[in-house]
Amino acid sequence: MEWEELYKKKLVSPDEAILNINSQSRIVVAHACAEPKILVDALVKNKEHFENSEIVHMVAMGKAEYVNSDMKKHFTHNALFAGASTRKAVQDGRADFTTCYFHEVPKLFKEGYLKVDVALIQTSLPDEHGNCSMGISIDYIKSASENAKLIIAQVNKHMPRTMGDSFIHVSDIDYIVEHSEPLIELCPPKIGDIEKAIGKNCASLVEDGSTLQLGIGAIPDAALLFLKDKKNLGIHSEMISDGVLDLVKSGVINNKAKNFHTGKMIVTFVMGTKALYDYVDNNPLVEFHPVDYVNNPIIIANNDKMISINSCVQIDLTGQICSESIGYNQISGVGGQVDFVRGATMSRGGKSIIAIPSTAAKGKISRIVSVLDEGAIVTTSRNDVDYIVTEYGIARLKGKTLKERGRVLIGISHPDFRDELINIWEERYRCKF
């Protein structure tokens, strides 16, 4: 049977597709801005069909109504990353959280730690061979699809056809829902003076010919503002956003100096505006691969002069990094931070950077603390940490003693908190600062 005929046979309405899912199933939803909104809406609409069904994903960019209190008997959410729309449910016990490194999520599906009953995906239109691209998020959903008993796809003409290991054939999809709508967008963050100061400090550590991994938010975007005089930068990153586009257009990011995947940007997902989605559409210079490849520290380390830039919630004077909780409250997840900290550290000429504002709560709380808050999670161990950057400077921790670490971290803390930190340091180590 030709793929066109197969495609037509598999066409159903959103409700018909969702009602083919058995109750008590584990349902894995495509990540971030690739969330198939029409399918998730149909899932919630048909809640009475479901009892104790588990919904698994990382960052939800949609409404996430399945975590509402009235959904308790129908759906349980298992968060692999607590995002803005789901963290309250995790904190209140209406949802649960599975901790894992981002690069290991596909392993959870492949090896049966989390057996996948259903994958809800969103794809591009099929090409002339019947291949649909999973578009802007390949990450864990490629593995989820390959290990699912049932695959339901929202086919959307607005989904970019991305290159790399991003394709699924029509014959491998069980039900197809044609529904075209604009993709979820993430607007660029506002960059203030503090972020600019931090970004400038980060950029000073980037040499010509470096390969970059950038987290999400104002600080990574601010770092990009100060890279305009650099030459031959590359990208190997779990994600990119609109901030890279100006540097690509100006030729600063050209991937020519990369010794690994030369000439290509390597990513596992993107989050941004239509301008970014248009750029990656059918663009052979940007390759999307599953996260167990892109975020594997051994793969990352193949890039010489690999630079990772991430952020955190708190750091203590020994270098322990908390990036995912405020006390006992889970606010995000491990994500790819540790993957890239380790990969960059193993890279020849690589640097791992944790960049943070020196304070939180409008200057009332220091992010550099004597000890982490009670219940705070150590995301990145002190053994892995290399560079810490604030608006007040750069501290390199690798190879330093506990006393030396405390000294350099206090040196980049906010002046309002330095005397207190110095007193604690002197009491702890019984010597003068």
C-alpha positions as CSV (number, residue, x, y, z in Angstrom):
1,M,0.0,0.0,0.0
2,E,1.3,3.5,-0.9
3,W,2.0,5.8,2.0
4,E,-0.6,8.3,0.7
5,E,-3.3,5.7,1.1
6,L,-2.1,4.6,4.5
7,Y,-2.1,8.2,5.6
8,K,-5.8,8.7,4.6
9,K,-6.8,5.4,6.4
10,K,-5.2,6.7,9.6
11,L,-7.0,10.1,9.6
12,V,-9.3,10.6,12.6
13,S,-10.7,13.4,14.7
14,P,-8.9,14.4,18.0
15,D,-11.7,12.7,20.1
16,E,-11.5,9.5,18.0
17,A,-7.8,9.3,18.5
18,I,-7.8,9.9,22.2
19,L,-10.7,7.4,22.8
20,N,-8.4,4.7,21.4
21,I,-6.2,5.1,24.4
22,N,-6.8,2.5,27.1
23,S,-7.5,3.8,30.7
24,Q,-4.5,3.3,33.1
25,S,-2.0,4.0,30.3
26,R,1.3,5.8,30.6
27,I,1.1,8.7,28.0
28,V,4.3,10.5,27.0
29,V,3.7,14.0,25.6
30,A,6.1,15.8,23.2
31,H,8.2,18.4,24.8
32,A,8.0,22.1,25.3
33,C,6.9,24.2,22.2
34,A,6.3,21.0,20.2
35,E,3.4,20.0,22.5
36,P,0.5,18.7,20.4
37,K,-2.1,21.1,21.8
38,I,-5.1,19.6,20.0
39,L,-4.4,16.2,21.4
40,V,-3.8,17.3,24.9
41,D,-7.0,19.4,24.8
42,A,-8.9,16.2,23.6
43,L,-7.3,14.2,26.5
44,V,-8.7,16.7,29.0
45,K,-12.0,16.9,27.3
46,N,-12.5,13.2,27.4
47,K,-11.3,12.8,31.0
48,E,-14.2,10.5,31.9
49,H,-12.7,7.9,29.6
50,F,-9.6,7.7,31.8
51,E,-8.9,6.5,35.3
52,N,-5.4,6.6,36.9
53,S,-3.7,7.3,33.6
54,E,-0.2,8.7,33.8
55,I,1.0,11.7,31.8
56,V,4.8,12.0,31.4
57,H,6.8,14.9,30.0
58,M,9.4,17.5,30.8
59,V,8.5,21.2,30.3
60,A,4.8,21.7,29.5
61,M,4.3,25.0,27.6
62,G,0.5,24.4,27.2
63,K,-2.3,24.8,29.7
64,A,-1.5,21.5,31.6
65,E,-5.1,21.3,32.8
66,Y,-4.6,17.6,33.6
67,V,-2.9,18.6,36.8
68,N,-6.0,20.5,38.1
69,S,-7.5,19.2,41.3
70,D,-10.7,18.0,39.5
71,M,-8.5,15.7,37.4
72,K,-7.1,13.7,40.3
73,K,-9.0,10.4,39.6
74,H,-8.4,10.6,35.9
75,F,-4.8,11.6,35.5
76,T,-1.5,11.5,37.4
77,H,1.2,13.7,36.1
78,N,4.8,12.4,36.3
79,A,7.1,15.4,35.8
80,L,10.6,14.9,34.5
81,F,11.0,18.7,34.9
82,A,8.7,20.9,36.9
83,G,7.8,23.8,34.7
84,A,5.7,26.9,35.4
85,S,2.4,25.2,34.7
86,T,3.1,22.0,36.7
87,R,5.4,22.9,39.6
88,K,2.5,23.9,42.0
89,A,0.9,20.5,41.4
90,V,4.2,18.8,42.2
91,Q,4.6,20.8,45.3
92,D,1.0,20.2,46.4
93,G,1.3,16.4,45.8
94,R,-1.2,16.4,42.9
95,A,1.7,15.4,40.7
96,D,5.0,13.6,41.2
97,F,8.5,14.1,40.0
98,T,11.1,11.7,38.6
99,T,14.7,12.9,38.9
100,C,17.0,12.1,36.0
101,Y,19.7,13.5,33.8
102,F,18.2,14.7,30.5
103,H,20.4,12.5,28.4
104,E,19.2,9.4,30.3
105,V,15.4,10.0,29.7
106,P,15.4,7.9,26.5
107,K,17.0,5.1,28.5
108,L,14.1,5.2,30.9
109,F,11.8,4.4,27.9
110,K,14.1,2.0,26.1
111,E,15.0,-0.2,29.1
112,G,11.5,-0.3,30.6
113,Y,12.0,1.9,33.7
114,L,9.1,3.9,32.3
115,K,7.3,1.6,29.9
116,V,5.5,3.7,27.2
117,D,2.0,2.9,26.3
118,V,1.2,6.0,24.2
119,A,3.2,8.7,22.6
120,L,1.4,12.0,21.7
121,I,3.5,13.8,19.1
122,Q,3.3,16.7,16.7
123,T,4.9,16.5,13.2
124,S,5.3,18.3,10.0
125,L,3.4,17.4,6.8
126,P,4.8,14.2,5.2
127,D,7.4,14.6,2.5
128,E,7.3,12.8,-0.9
129,H,8.5,9.6,0.8
130,G,5.9,9.7,3.6
131,N,8.4,10.8,6.3
132,C,7.1,13.3,8.9
133,S,9.6,15.4,10.9
134,M,9.1,15.7,14.6
135,G,10.3,19.3,14.1
136,I,11.4,21.5,16.9
137,S,11.7,18.9,19.7
138,I,13.4,15.5,19.1
139,D,14.9,15.1,22.6
140,Y,13.0,12.2,24.4
141,I,10.0,12.0,22.1
142,K,11.9,10.1,19.4
143,S,12.7,7.3,21.9
144,A,9.2,7.5,23.4
145,S,7.7,6.9,19.9
146,E,10.1,4.1,19.1
147,N,9.1,2.3,22.3
148,A,5.3,3.1,22.4
149,K,2.5,0.7,21.8
150,L,0.4,3.4,20.3
151,I,1.5,6.6,18.5
152,I,-0.9,9.5,17.8
153,A,0.3,12.4,15.8
154,Q,-1.0,15.9,15.3
155,V,0.1,16.8,11.8
156,N,0.6,20.5,11.5
157,K,1.7,22.5,8.4
158,H,3.3,25.0,10.7
159,M,5.7,22.5,12.2
160,P,9.2,22.9,10.6
161,R,10.8,20.0,8.7
162,T,14.0,19.8,10.6
163,M,17.1,17.9,9.6
164,G,19.0,15.1,11.4
165,D,17.5,12.2,13.2
166,S,14.0,13.7,13.4
167,F,11.8,11.6,11.2
168,I,9.0,9.2,11.6
169,H,7.3,7.4,8.7
170,V,3.5,7.5,8.2
171,S,3.5,3.7,8.4
172,D,4.8,3.9,12.0
173,I,2.0,6.2,13.2
174,D,-1.3,4.6,14.4
175,Y,-3.7,7.6,14.3
176,I,-3.2,10.9,12.5
177,V,-5.1,14.1,13.4
178,E,-4.7,16.9,10.9
179,H,-4.8,20.2,12.7
180,S,-2.7,23.2,11.7
181,E,-2.2,26.0,14.2
182,P,0.8,28.3,15.1
183,L,3.3,26.6,17.3
184,I,3.7,27.7,20.9
185,E,6.2,30.5,21.0
186,L,8.6,31.7,23.7
187,C,9.3,35.4,23.5
188,P,12.8,36.7,24.2
189,P,13.4,37.7,27.8
190,K,14.1,41.2,29.0
191,I,17.8,41.8,29.6
192,G,18.6,44.3,32.4
193,D,21.9,45.8,33.6
194,I,22.7,43.0,35.9
195,E,22.2,40.4,33.2
196,K,24.4,42.5,30.8
197,A,27.2,42.6,33.4
198,I,27.0,38.8,33.9
199,G,26.8,38.3,30.1
200,K,29.9,40.4,29.6
201,N,31.8,38.4,32.2
202,C,30.7,35.1,30.6
203,A,31.7,36.3,27.1
204,S,35.2,37.2,28.4
205,L,35.8,33.4,28.9
206,V,34.8,32.6,25.3
207,E,37.7,32.2,22.9
208,D,37.5,32.4,19.1
209,G,36.6,28.9,17.7
210,S,34.7,27.8,20.8
211,T,31.6,25.7,20.6
212,L,28.7,26.9,22.8
213,Q,26.0,25.3,24.9
214,L,23.5,27.9,26.1
215,G,20.8,27.5,28.7
216,I,17.5,29.4,28.5
217,G,16.8,32.9,29.8
218,A,18.2,36.4,30.1
219,I,21.7,35.5,31.1
220,P,22.6,33.2,28.1
221,D,21.0,35.8,25.8
222,A,23.0,38.6,27.5
223,A,26.2,36.6,26.9
224,L,25.4,36.5,23.2
225,L,25.3,40.3,23.1
226,F,28.9,40.4,24.0
227,L,30.2,37.8,21.5
228,K,29.9,40.0,18.4
229,D,33.6,40.5,18.1
230,K,34.4,36.7,18.3
231,K,35.2,34.6,15.3
232,N,34.1,31.1,14.1
233,L,31.9,30.1,17.0
234,G,29.9,26.9,16.9
235,I,26.8,25.4,18.6
236,H,26.4,22.0,20.3
237,S,23.5,22.6,22.7
238,E,20.5,20.9,24.0
239,M,18.5,23.9,22.9
240,I,18.8,27.3,21.2
241,S,16.5,30.3,21.2
242,D,16.2,33.5,19.1
243,G,19.3,35.0,20.7
244,V,21.6,33.0,18.3
245,L,20.0,34.4,15.1
246,D,21.8,37.7,15.0
247,L,25.2,36.0,15.5
248,V,24.4,33.5,12.8
249,K,23.4,36.2,10.4
250,S,26.6,38.2,11.1
251,G,28.8,35.1,10.6
252,V,30.1,35.0,14.2
253,I,28.4,31.6,14.6
254,N,29.4,29.7,11.5
255,N,30.4,26.3,13.0
256,K,33.5,26.3,10.7
257,A,36.0,25.8,13.5
258,K,34.2,22.8,15.1
259,N,36.3,19.7,15.0
260,F,33.1,17.6,15.5
261,H,30.1,18.0,13.2
262,T,32.0,20.7,11.4
263,G,29.7,23.3,9.8
264,K,26.6,22.1,11.7
265,M,24.7,23.3,14.7
266,I,23.7,20.3,16.8
267,V,20.6,20.6,19.0
268,T,17.9,18.4,20.5
269,F,15.1,21.0,20.7
270,V,14.5,24.7,20.2
271,M,12.2,27.2,21.9
272,G,11.6,30.7,20.5
273,T,9.5,32.7,18.0
274,K,8.4,32.0,14.5
275,A,11.6,33.6,13.2
276,L,13.6,30.8,14.9
277,Y,11.2,28.1,13.6
278,D,11.4,29.5,10.1
279,Y,15.2,29.4,10.3
280,V,15.5,25.8,11.2
281,D,12.9,24.7,8.7
282,N,14.5,22.6,6.0
283,N,17.9,24.0,7.0
284,P,20.7,21.4,6.6
285,L,23.0,23.6,8.7
286,V,21.0,22.8,11.9
287,E,20.7,19.1,12.9
288,F,18.3,17.8,15.5
289,H,19.2,14.6,17.3
290,P,17.8,12.7,20.3
291,V,18.9,13.9,23.7
292,D,20.8,10.7,24.5
293,Y,23.2,11.7,21.7
294,V,23.3,15.5,22.0
295,N,23.5,15.6,25.8
296,N,25.7,12.5,26.3
297,P,28.8,14.0,28.1
298,I,31.1,11.7,26.1
299,I,29.6,13.1,22.8
300,I,29.8,16.7,24.1
301,A,33.4,16.3,25.0
302,N,34.3,15.5,21.4
303,N,33.9,19.2,20.8
304,D,37.2,21.0,21.5
305,K,36.9,24.4,23.4
306,M,33.4,23.4,24.5
307,I,31.8,26.2,26.6
308,S,28.6,25.5,28.7
309,I,26.7,28.4,30.2
310,N,24.0,27.5,32.8
311,S,22.4,29.0,35.9
312,C,21.3,28.0,39.4
313,V,19.3,29.0,42.4
314,Q,22.0,28.8,45.1
315,I,25.7,28.0,45.5
316,D,27.4,27.4,48.9
317,L,30.9,28.3,49.8
318,T,32.2,24.9,49.0
319,G,30.8,25.0,45.4
320,Q,27.7,22.9,45.7
321,I,25.1,24.0,43.2
322,C,21.4,23.9,43.7
323,S,19.6,24.5,40.4
324,E,16.2,22.9,40.8
325,S,14.6,23.6,44.2
326,I,13.9,26.2,46.8
327,G,14.3,24.3,50.0
328,Y,12.1,21.3,49.7
329,N,10.0,22.8,46.9
330,Q,10.9,21.3,43.5
331,I,10.8,24.2,41.0
332,S,12.4,22.8,37.9
333,G,14.7,19.8,37.3
334,V,18.2,18.6,36.5
335,G,17.7,19.1,32.8
336,G,20.9,19.1,30.9
337,Q,23.0,21.1,33.3
338,V,25.1,18.3,34.6
339,D,25.4,16.7,31.2
340,F,27.0,19.8,29.8
341,V,29.1,20.7,32.9
342,R,30.7,17.3,32.6
343,G,31.0,17.3,28.8
344,A,32.6,20.7,28.8
345,T,35.0,19.9,31.5
346,M,36.1,16.8,29.6
347,S,36.5,18.7,26.4
348,R,40.0,19.8,25.3
349,G,40.2,23.5,26.2
350,G,36.6,23.4,27.5
351,K,35.0,25.5,30.2
352,S,31.9,25.0,32.3
353,I,30.3,28.2,33.5
354,I,27.5,28.6,36.1
355,A,26.2,32.2,35.8
356,I,23.9,33.8,38.4
357,P,22.9,37.2,39.7
358,S,24.5,37.7,43.1
359,T,21.1,38.2,44.8
360,A,17.4,37.1,44.6
361,A,14.2,38.6,45.9
362,K,15.1,42.1,44.7
363,G,18.4,42.1,46.5
364,K,17.1,40.7,49.8
365,I,18.7,37.2,49.6
366,S,22.2,36.3,48.6
367,R,22.5,33.4,46.1
368,I,26.0,32.7,47.4
369,V,25.4,31.2,50.8
370,S,27.4,29.6,53.6
371,V,25.2,26.4,53.4
372,L,22.4,25.5,51.1
373,D,18.9,25.9,52.4
374,E,17.4,23.0,54.3
375,G,16.0,20.6,51.7
376,A,17.8,22.2,48.8
377,I,18.9,19.7,46.2
378,V,22.5,19.4,45.1
379,T,22.1,19.4,41.3
380,T,25.8,19.9,40.3
381,S,28.4,18.6,42.8
382,R,31.2,20.7,44.0
383,N,33.6,18.2,42.3
384,D,32.1,19.1,38.9
385,V,32.0,22.9,39.2
386,D,34.5,25.0,37.3
387,Y,33.7,28.7,36.7
388,I,31.1,30.7,38.7
389,V,30.1,34.1,37.3
390,T,28.1,37.0,38.8
391,E,27.8,40.6,37.9
392,Y,30.7,41.2,40.3
393,G,33.2,39.0,38.6
394,I,34.5,35.4,37.8
395,A,35.5,32.8,40.3
396,R,37.3,29.6,39.2
397,L,36.8,26.7,41.6
398,K,38.5,23.8,39.9
399,G,41.7,22.8,41.7
400,K,41.0,25.1,44.7
401,T,40.8,24.1,48.4
402,L,37.8,24.7,50.5
403,K,39.3,27.8,52.0
404,E,40.2,29.1,48.5
405,R,36.8,28.4,47.1
406,G,35.2,30.3,49.9
407,R,37.5,33.3,49.3
408,V,36.9,33.6,45.6
409,L,33.1,33.1,45.9
410,I,32.8,35.7,48.6
411,G,34.8,38.0,46.2
412,I,32.0,37.8,43.6
413,S,29.1,37.9,46.1
414,H,27.0,41.0,46.6
415,P,28.8,43.6,48.8
416,D,25.7,43.7,51.1
417,F,26.4,40.1,52.2
418,R,30.2,39.9,52.1
419,D,30.9,40.8,55.7
420,E,28.4,38.1,56.9
421,L,29.9,35.5,54.6
422,I,33.5,36.5,55.7
423,N,32.6,36.1,59.4
424,I,31.1,32.6,58.7
425,W,34.2,31.7,56.7
426,E,36.6,32.8,59.4
427,E,34.6,30.9,62.1
428,R,34.5,27.8,60.0
429,Y,38.2,27.7,59.0
430,R,39.6,29.4,62.2
431,C,41.7,31.9,60.3
432,K,41.7,35.4,59.0
433,F,40.0,36.0,55.6
